Amino acid sequence: MISEDPDSPGMFWLEHEQAIALHHEDVFAAFTTAAGLCRWLAVDAQIDATDGGLIVLAWDRGWKSTTTIAILEFDSDGRITWDWQAASSDIHAPLYWQVLPSVENGSIVRLRQGPFRDTHDSLLLMAEEAQYWTFYLCNLRGVLEAKHDMRAVRPL
């Protein structure tokens, strides 16, 4: 979903919500531990899960292709904010992750990314990020609920 910031016209946010049938602490570990990140996102990872800490994601086993992400906010109750560069550009579009307990579903993962400006290039980046995070949130659910990693079928 895309929403316009009511306080800043012309600024847009990308929003995703995914229910996952697993305890919220187990789901949150997928964002805050190296083992968790490797299950659904990267090939390997290192993480210092603290405010101001870093996440280093390896996209290959030899650590030749990596992404370093600053943790802007960490709350052990289920919130972490990553300083993300949108679609490998120079535009910073932080990822605000929140994992909430849900009686009916187990957990709800909420992602809010942005803001993105109302320009052609920025909106194209937002569309690319929407596609990227739709795939990876679906993969997160598949890995945690059914132990099915879509990256094995659609490699990194």
N, C-alpha and C positions, 0 to 999 in steps of 0.2 A: 504494500500500500504506500502511496505517496501522500504526504500532507504538507500544506503550506503553513509556515510558522505564523500564527496570528499576531505575534508581536513584531515580526519582521517581514513585511510583505516582500515577495520576490525571493524568499529563502525557503527551500524545500527540504523535507526529511524523508528518508526511506525507512519504512517500518515493516517488520516481519514479526509474526507470532507463530510459535510451533508448540503443540502439545506433545509431550513425551511421557509414555507410561513407565516411569521410573521415579524413584524418590528424588526430590529436588537436590539433595546434597550430592548424590551420585551424578546427576546431570551437571551441576556446577563444577564438579571436579574435571569435567571434560573441557572446561575453559581455564582451569587454574592449576593443572598439573601437566607435566611433560607427557606422561602416559596417556592422559585423557586427550590432549591435543593430537597425539599421534593416531588415536583411534579413528578420527573423523576428518582431520584437516591436513596436517603435514606428515611427512615421512618420519621426521624426528624433531625434537624440540627441547629447549631449555627454558626454564621460567623461574623468575624471582617474583612470586605473587604477593607484591606489596605495593603501596602507593609509591610511584617513582621507579618501580622495578622494571625489568625488561623481559620480553619474550623473544626468543630467537627460534624461528621456524626454519627447518631444513626441508627443501623440496626434493632432495635426492639423498641417497645413503652416504655419499662421499662429502656432504656438507659444502658442495661447490656453489649451490644456489640457495641463498638464505634471505630471510626477511627479518629485520629487527624491529620490534614494536615496543614502544614505551607504554607502561601501564599508568594511565592518568589518574585512575581512581580504583581502589580495591576495597570492597566491603564483604567480609566473610559471610554475611547474611544473604548473599546472592547477587551482588552487583560488581561488575568489573568494566572498566572503560579502557579501550585500546586506542592509541594514537595511530590510526590507519591512513595510509596513502591510497586514495581512490584509484583503482585500476592502474596501478603502477605509475601514476602521474606524480606531479609535485603538489597536488592538491590534497591537503589533509582533511579527511572526513572521518572523525572519530567514530568508533563503534561502541555504543552504549549497550552492554549486555545485561540482562536481568533474568534470573531464574527464580520463579515463584512456585511455592507448593500449590497443588490443586487436588482437592478431594476427589473430583471426578476423573481427572486425567493423570495424576501423579505429579507432573510438573508442567509449567508453561515457560517457554523460553521467549523472551522479548528482545528484539534487536531494534535499535534506533540508530540510524547513521546520518550524519550531516553536520551542519547544513550545506546544501548545494545551492549555488546561485541560479538565478533565472537567465542563464546564458546558454547558447547552443552547446558549447563544449562541456560545460558543467552538467547539463541535463543528459548528454550522452554518457558521461562518466557515471551518473546516477543510474542510468539504464543498465550499464555494464555491471555495476555493483549489485543491482537488484538480481540480475541473472546469476551472478557468482554466489551470492549469499542464499538464494533460493535453493541452488544445488547443494551447497554445504550444509544448510539446516536440514534438508531432506536426508542427506547422508548421515548427519548426527542422529536423527531419529531412527534411521534404518540400522545403524551400528548399535545403538543403545537398546532398541527394542527387539531386533531380530538378528543381531550379529551379522548383518549384511552390509558390507562396505562397497558402495557403488564405484569407488575409485578403482577397484579391481576389474570392473567392466569398462569403466571410462577413466583410463589412467590420468595421473597428473600430467 
